[in-house]
Amino acid sequence: MEILTILIPVSLFLGGVGLVAFFWALKKGQFDDPQGDANRILTTDYDDKPKP
């Protein structure tokens, strides 16, 4: 039972870190256009030899 005094705060801390990371990614615009990337891979407008 003493292990719960360690595991509960650690799990709450890790959950908080995940929540902060999610809101940070949301603020930075990581989820603005999820369909754009999915459709961009299907188009034939691509360059086989990109410029250096």
PyMOL Python script that loads the backbone (N, CA, C, O; Angstrom):
from pymol import cmd

cmd.read_pdbstr("""\
ATOM      1  N   MET A   1       0.805  -1.208   0.000  1.00  0.00           N
ATOM      2  CA  MET A   1       0.000   0.000   0.000  1.00  0.00           C
ATOM      3  C   MET A   1       0.846   1.268   0.000  1.00  0.00           C
ATOM      4  O   MET A   1       0.377   2.325  -0.422  1.00  0.00           O
ATOM      5  N   GLU A   2       2.073   1.172   0.465  1.00  0.00           N
ATOM      6  CA  GLU A   2       2.923   2.364   0.485  1.00  0.00           C
ATOM      7  C   GLU A   2       3.327   2.772  -0.919  1.00  0.00           C
ATOM      8  O   GLU A   2       3.676   3.929  -1.154  1.00  0.00           O
ATOM      9  N   ILE A   3       3.282   1.828  -1.860  1.00  0.00           N
ATOM     10  CA  ILE A   3       3.662   2.146  -3.233  1.00  0.00           C
ATOM     11  C   ILE A   3       2.658   3.104  -3.876  1.00  0.00           C
ATOM     12  O   ILE A   3       3.004   3.849  -4.793  1.00  0.00           O
ATOM     13  N   LEU A   4       1.411   3.080  -3.389  1.00  0.00           N
ATOM     14  CA  LEU A   4       0.406   3.988  -3.934  1.00  0.00           C
ATOM     15  C   LEU A   4       0.731   5.447  -3.633  1.00  0.00           C
ATOM     16  O   LEU A   4       0.325   6.336  -4.382  1.00  0.00           O
ATOM     17  N   THR A   5       1.451   5.700  -2.557  1.00  0.00           N
ATOM     18  CA  THR A   5       1.833   7.080  -2.243  1.00  0.00           C
ATOM     19  C   THR A   5       2.842   7.602  -3.254  1.00  0.00           C
ATOM     20  O   THR A   5       3.021   8.814  -3.380  1.00  0.00           O
ATOM     21  N   ILE A   6       3.501   6.705  -3.975  1.00  0.00           N
ATOM     22  CA  ILE A   6       4.438   7.114  -5.028  1.00  0.00           C
ATOM     23  C   ILE A   6       3.760   7.080  -6.393  1.00  0.00           C
ATOM     24  O   ILE A   6       3.933   7.997  -7.197  1.00  0.00           O
ATOM     25  N   LEU A   7       2.991   6.027  -6.658  1.00  0.00           N
ATOM     26  CA  LEU A   7       2.417   5.838  -7.982  1.00  0.00           C
ATOM     27  C   LEU A   7       1.334   6.859  -8.323  1.00  0.00           C
ATOM     28  O   LEU A   7       1.254   7.298  -9.471  1.00  0.00           O
ATOM     29  N   ILE A   8       0.520   7.240  -7.381  1.00  0.00           N
ATOM     30  CA  ILE A   8      -0.551   8.194  -7.665  1.00  0.00           C
ATOM     31  C   ILE A   8       0.002   9.572  -8.033  1.00  0.00           C
ATOM     32  O   ILE A   8      -0.426  10.121  -9.048  1.00  0.00           O
ATOM     33  N   PRO A   9       0.926  10.163  -7.273  1.00  0.00           N
ATOM     34  CA  PRO A   9       1.477  11.450  -7.708  1.00  0.00           C
ATOM     35  C   PRO A   9       2.258  11.365  -9.019  1.00  0.00           C
ATOM     36  O   PRO A   9       2.216  12.298  -9.820  1.00  0.00           O
ATOM     37  N   VAL A  10       2.959  10.273  -9.245  1.00  0.00           N
ATOM     38  CA  VAL A  10       3.702  10.125 -10.501  1.00  0.00           C
ATOM     39  C   VAL A  10       2.738  10.055 -11.678  1.00  0.00           C
ATOM     40  O   VAL A  10       2.977  10.685 -12.708  1.00  0.00           O
ATOM     41  N   SER A  11       1.663   9.306 -11.544  1.00  0.00           N
ATOM     42  CA  SER A  11       0.699   9.206 -12.639  1.00  0.00           C
ATOM     43  C   SER A  11      -0.013  10.535 -12.876  1.00  0.00           C
ATOM     44  O   SER A  11      -0.284  10.886 -14.025  1.00  0.00           O
ATOM     45  N   LEU A  12      -0.319  11.276 -11.825  1.00  0.00           N
ATOM     46  CA  LEU A  12      -0.930  12.590 -12.003  1.00  0.00           C
ATOM     47  C   LEU A  12       0.043  13.558 -12.673  1.00  0.00           C
ATOM     48  O   LEU A  12      -0.362  14.366 -13.509  1.00  0.00           O
ATOM     49  N   PHE A  13       1.308  13.482 -12.316  1.00  0.00           N
ATOM     50  CA  PHE A  13       2.316  14.332 -12.937  1.00  0.00           C
ATOM     51  C   PHE A  13       2.466  14.009 -14.426  1.00  0.00           C
ATOM     52  O   PHE A  13       2.510  14.920 -15.254  1.00  0.00           O
ATOM     53  N   LEU A  14       2.545  12.726 -14.770  1.00  0.00           N
ATOM     54  CA  LEU A  14       2.686  12.339 -16.166  1.00  0.00           C
ATOM     55  C   LEU A  14       1.443  12.693 -16.981  1.00  0.00           C
ATOM     56  O   LEU A  14       1.552  13.081 -18.144  1.00  0.00           O
ATOM     57  N   GLY A  15       0.280  12.562 -16.382  1.00  0.00           N
ATOM     58  CA  GLY A  15      -0.946  12.985 -17.054  1.00  0.00           C
ATOM     59  C   GLY A  15      -0.960  14.479 -17.296  1.00  0.00           C
ATOM     60  O   GLY A  15      -1.400  14.937 -18.350  1.00  0.00           O
ATOM     61  N   GLY A  16      -0.479  15.242 -16.327  1.00  0.00           N
ATOM     62  CA  GLY A  16      -0.391  16.693 -16.499  1.00  0.00           C
ATOM     63  C   GLY A  16       0.603  17.081 -17.578  1.00  0.00           C
ATOM     64  O   GLY A  16       0.359  18.015 -18.342  1.00  0.00           O
ATOM     65  N   VAL A  17       1.719  16.373 -17.647  1.00  0.00           N
ATOM     66  CA  VAL A  17       2.706  16.645 -18.700  1.00  0.00           C
ATOM     67  C   VAL A  17       2.098  16.356 -20.069  1.00  0.00           C
ATOM     68  O   VAL A  17       2.309  17.123 -21.009  1.00  0.00           O
ATOM     69  N   GLY A  18       1.356  15.278 -20.194  1.00  0.00           N
ATOM     70  CA  GLY A  18       0.691  14.957 -21.456  1.00  0.00           C
ATOM     71  C   GLY A  18      -0.345  15.988 -21.830  1.00  0.00           C
ATOM     72  O   GLY A  18      -0.473  16.344 -23.002  1.00  0.00           O
ATOM     73  N   LEU A  19      -1.083  16.470 -20.858  1.00  0.00           N
ATOM     74  CA  LEU A  19      -2.093  17.498 -21.117  1.00  0.00           C
ATOM     75  C   LEU A  19      -1.454  18.806 -21.548  1.00  0.00           C
ATOM     76  O   LEU A  19      -1.943  19.463 -22.467  1.00  0.00           O
ATOM     77  N   VAL A  20      -0.374  19.188 -20.898  1.00  0.00           N
ATOM     78  CA  VAL A  20       0.351  20.401 -21.282  1.00  0.00           C
ATOM     79  C   VAL A  20       0.920  20.256 -22.692  1.00  0.00           C
ATOM     80  O   VAL A  20       0.866  21.202 -23.478  1.00  0.00           O
ATOM     81  N   ALA A  21       1.462  19.092 -23.018  1.00  0.00           N
ATOM     82  CA  ALA A  21       2.003  18.861 -24.360  1.00  0.00           C
ATOM     83  C   ALA A  21       0.904  18.935 -25.414  1.00  0.00           C
ATOM     84  O   ALA A  21       1.123  19.461 -26.505  1.00  0.00           O
ATOM     85  N   PHE A  22      -0.270  18.412 -25.095  1.00  0.00           N
ATOM     86  CA  PHE A  22      -1.389  18.483 -26.034  1.00  0.00           C
ATOM     87  C   PHE A  22      -1.817  19.919 -26.272  1.00  0.00           C
ATOM     88  O   PHE A  22      -2.021  20.316 -27.419  1.00  0.00           O
ATOM     89  N   PHE A  23      -1.958  20.706 -25.211  1.00  0.00           N
ATOM     90  CA  PHE A  23      -2.362  22.096 -25.387  1.00  0.00           C
ATOM     91  C   PHE A  23      -1.287  22.921 -26.085  1.00  0.00           C
ATOM     92  O   PHE A  23      -1.604  23.854 -26.822  1.00  0.00           O
ATOM     93  N   TRP A  24      -0.023  22.585 -25.859  1.00  0.00           N
ATOM     94  CA  TRP A  24       1.069  23.269 -26.558  1.00  0.00           C
ATOM     95  C   TRP A  24       0.987  22.982 -28.059  1.00  0.00           C
ATOM     96  O   TRP A  24       1.130  23.893 -28.874  1.00  0.00           O
ATOM     97  N   ALA A  25       0.758  21.720 -28.423  1.00  0.00           N
ATOM     98  CA  ALA A  25       0.643  21.358 -29.831  1.00  0.00           C
ATOM     99  C   ALA A  25      -0.589  22.000 -30.453  1.00  0.00           C
ATOM    100  O   ALA A  25      -0.562  22.393 -31.619  1.00  0.00           O
ATOM    101  N   LEU A  26      -1.653  22.109 -29.698  1.00  0.00           N
ATOM    102  CA  LEU A  26      -2.865  22.753 -30.176  1.00  0.00           C
ATOM    103  C   LEU A  26      -2.621  24.231 -30.428  1.00  0.00           C
ATOM    104  O   LEU A  26      -3.100  24.780 -31.420  1.00  0.00           O
ATOM    105  N   LYS A  27      -1.885  24.875 -29.542  1.00  0.00           N
ATOM    106  CA  LYS A  27      -1.579  26.303 -29.685  1.00  0.00           C
ATOM    107  C   LYS A  27      -0.652  26.561 -30.868  1.00  0.00           C
ATOM    108  O   LYS A  27      -0.773  27.588 -31.535  1.00  0.00           O
ATOM    109  N   LYS A  28       0.272  25.638 -31.134  1.00  0.00           N
ATOM    110  CA  LYS A  28       1.222  25.799 -32.230  1.00  0.00           C
ATOM    111  C   LYS A  28       0.624  25.467 -33.591  1.00  0.00           C
ATOM    112  O   LYS A  28       1.292  25.645 -34.610  1.00  0.00           O
ATOM    113  N   GLY A  29      -0.613  24.992 -33.635  1.00  0.00           N
ATOM    114  CA  GLY A  29      -1.291  24.727 -34.903  1.00  0.00           C
ATOM    115  C   GLY A  29      -0.971  23.380 -35.510  1.00  0.00           C
ATOM    116  O   GLY A  29      -1.018  23.238 -36.732  1.00  0.00           O
ATOM    117  N   GLN A  30      -0.651  22.393 -34.708  1.00  0.00           N
ATOM    118  CA  GLN A  30      -0.312  21.080 -35.244  1.00  0.00           C
ATOM    119  C   GLN A  30      -1.526  20.351 -35.810  1.00  0.00           C
ATOM    120  O   GLN A  30      -1.366  19.434 -36.616  1.00  0.00           O
ATOM    121  N   PHE A  31      -2.727  20.734 -35.409  1.00  0.00           N
ATOM    122  CA  PHE A  31      -3.926  20.020 -35.824  1.00  0.00           C
ATOM    123  C   PHE A  31      -4.829  20.880 -36.701  1.00  0.00           C
ATOM    124  O   PHE A  31      -6.033  20.633 -36.766  1.00  0.00           O
ATOM    125  N   ASP A  32      -4.274  21.881 -37.376  1.00  0.00           N
ATOM    126  CA  ASP A  32      -5.092  22.792 -38.163  1.00  0.00           C
ATOM    127  C   ASP A  32      -5.650  22.151 -39.429  1.00  0.00           C
ATOM    128  O   ASP A  32      -6.815  22.374 -39.758  1.00  0.00           O
ATOM    129  N   ASP A  33      -4.855  21.362 -40.146  1.00  0.00           N
ATOM    130  CA  ASP A  33      -5.288  20.826 -41.424  1.00  0.00           C
ATOM    131  C   ASP A  33      -4.934  19.349 -41.546  1.00  0.00           C
ATOM    132  O   ASP A  33      -4.027  19.000 -42.302  1.00  0.00           O
ATOM    133  N   PRO A  34      -5.623  18.477 -40.825  1.00  0.00           N
ATOM    134  CA  PRO A  34      -5.273  17.056 -40.914  1.00  0.00           C
ATOM    135  C   PRO A  34      -5.637  16.439 -42.260  1.00  0.00           C
ATOM    136  O   PRO A  34      -4.983  15.487 -42.686  1.00  0.00           O
ATOM    137  N   GLN A  35      -6.657  16.949 -42.940  1.00  0.00           N
ATOM    138  CA  GLN A  35      -7.043  16.395 -44.231  1.00  0.00           C
ATOM    139  C   GLN A  35      -6.102  16.846 -45.347  1.00  0.00           C
ATOM    140  O   GLN A  35      -5.966  16.156 -46.357  1.00  0.00           O
ATOM    141  N   GLY A  36      -5.458  17.987 -45.174  1.00  0.00           N
ATOM    142  CA  GLY A  36      -4.543  18.483 -46.199  1.00  0.00           C
ATOM    143  C   GLY A  36      -3.375  17.554 -46.415  1.00  0.00           C
ATOM    144  O   GLY A  36      -3.003  17.289 -47.558  1.00  0.00           O
ATOM    145  N   ASP A  37      -2.786  17.052 -45.344  1.00  0.00           N
ATOM    146  CA  ASP A  37      -1.671  16.121 -45.480  1.00  0.00           C
ATOM    147  C   ASP A  37      -2.132  14.798 -46.080  1.00  0.00           C
ATOM    148  O   ASP A  37      -1.405  14.189 -46.864  1.00  0.00           O
ATOM    149  N   ALA A  38      -3.310  14.354 -45.728  1.00  0.00           N
ATOM    150  CA  ALA A  38      -3.806  13.089 -46.255  1.00  0.00           C
ATOM    151  C   ALA A  38      -4.092  13.196 -47.743  1.00  0.00           C
ATOM    152  O   ALA A  38      -3.867  12.235 -48.479  1.00  0.00           O
ATOM    153  N   ASN A  39      -4.581  14.340 -48.206  1.00  0.00           N
ATOM    154  CA  ASN A  39      -4.877  14.506 -49.626  1.00  0.00           C
ATOM    155  C   ASN A  39      -3.633  14.861 -50.426  1.00  0.00           C
ATOM    156  O   ASN A  39      -3.557  14.540 -51.612  1.00  0.00           O
ATOM    157  N   ARG A  40      -2.676  15.504 -49.817  1.00  0.00           N
ATOM    158  CA  ARG A  40      -1.466  15.920 -50.521  1.00  0.00           C
ATOM    159  C   ARG A  40      -0.647  14.724 -50.991  1.00  0.00           C
ATOM    160  O   ARG A  40       0.029  14.808 -52.017  1.00  0.00           O
ATOM    161  N   ILE A  41      -0.694  13.641 -50.277  1.00  0.00           N
ATOM    162  CA  ILE A  41       0.084  12.457 -50.654  1.00  0.00           C
ATOM    163  C   ILE A  41      -0.521  11.767 -51.881  1.00  0.00           C
ATOM    164  O   ILE A  41       0.170  11.006 -52.558  1.00  0.00           O
ATOM    165  N   LEU A  42      -1.780  12.018 -52.172  1.00  0.00           N
ATOM    166  CA  LEU A  42      -2.452  11.358 -53.287  1.00  0.00           C
ATOM    167  C   LEU A  42      -2.350  12.125 -54.595  1.00  0.00           C
ATOM    168  O   LEU A  42      -2.691  11.578 -55.644  1.00  0.00           O
ATOM    169  N   THR A  43      -1.899  13.356 -54.571  1.00  0.00           N
ATOM    170  CA  THR A  43      -1.829  14.142 -55.793  1.00  0.00           C
ATOM    171  C   THR A  43      -0.620  13.740 -56.625  1.00  0.00           C
ATOM    172  O   THR A  43       0.350  13.184 -56.109  1.00  0.00           O
ATOM    173  N   THR A  44      -0.692  14.023 -57.902  1.00  0.00           N
ATOM    174  CA  THR A  44       0.427  13.704 -58.798  1.00  0.00           C
ATOM    175  C   THR A  44       1.349  14.895 -58.983  1.00  0.00           C
ATOM    176  O   THR A  44       2.318  14.801 -59.736  1.00  0.00           O
ATOM    177  N   ASP A  45       1.085  15.987 -58.335  1.00  0.00           N
ATOM    178  CA  ASP A  45       1.926  17.180 -58.441  1.00  0.00           C
ATOM    179  C   ASP A  45       3.077  17.081 -57.454  1.00  0.00           C
ATOM    180  O   ASP A  45       3.037  17.678 -56.378  1.00  0.00           O
ATOM    181  N   TYR A  46       4.080  16.340 -57.816  1.00  0.00           N
ATOM    182  CA  TYR A  46       5.240  16.224 -56.950  1.00  0.00           C
ATOM    183  C   TYR A  46       6.500  16.351 -57.797  1.00  0.00           C
ATOM    184  O   TYR A  46       6.464  16.228 -59.021  1.00  0.00           O
ATOM    185  N   ASP A  47       7.579  16.593 -57.135  1.00  0.00           N
ATOM    186  CA  ASP A  47       8.856  16.814 -57.803  1.00  0.00           C
ATOM    187  C   ASP A  47       9.795  15.660 -57.451  1.00  0.00           C
ATOM    188  O   ASP A  47      10.154  15.474 -56.288  1.00  0.00           O
ATOM    189  N   ASP A  48      10.188  14.887 -58.469  1.00  0.00           N
ATOM    190  CA  ASP A  48      11.100  13.767 -58.215  1.00  0.00           C
ATOM    191  C   ASP A  48      12.499  14.241 -57.851  1.00  0.00           C
ATOM    192  O   ASP A  48      13.225  13.568 -57.120  1.00  0.00           O
ATOM    193  N   LYS A  49      12.862  15.387 -58.362  1.00  0.00           N
ATOM    194  CA  LYS A  49      14.211  15.909 -58.122  1.00  0.00           C
ATOM    195  C   LYS A  49      14.100  17.283 -57.449  1.00  0.00           C
ATOM    196  O   LYS A  49      14.130  18.308 -58.130  1.00  0.00           O
ATOM    197  N   PRO A  50      13.973  17.309 -56.135  1.00  0.00           N
ATOM    198  CA  PRO A  50      13.850  18.610 -55.459  1.00  0.00           C
ATOM    199  C   PRO A  50      15.120  19.422 -55.593  1.00  0.00           C
ATOM    200  O   PRO A  50      16.217  18.877 -55.708  1.00  0.00           O
ATOM    201  N   LYS A  51      14.955  20.730 -55.576  1.00  0.00           N
ATOM    202  CA  LYS A  51      16.091  21.633 -55.672  1.00  0.00           C
ATOM    203  C   LYS A  51      16.908  21.593 -54.400  1.00  0.00           C
ATOM    204  O   LYS A  51      16.346  21.510 -53.308  1.00  0.00           O
ATOM    205  N   PRO A  52      18.230  21.652 -54.521  1.00  0.00           N
ATOM    206  CA  PRO A  52      19.063  21.604 -53.290  1.00  0.00           C
ATOM    207  C   PRO A  52      18.984  22.881 -52.496  1.00  0.00           C
ATOM    208  O   PRO A  52      19.619  22.996 -51.448  1.00  0.00           O
TER     209      PRO A  52
END
""", "prot")
cmd.dss("prot")
cmd.show_as("cartoon", "prot")
cmd.util.cbc("prot")
cmd.orient("prot")
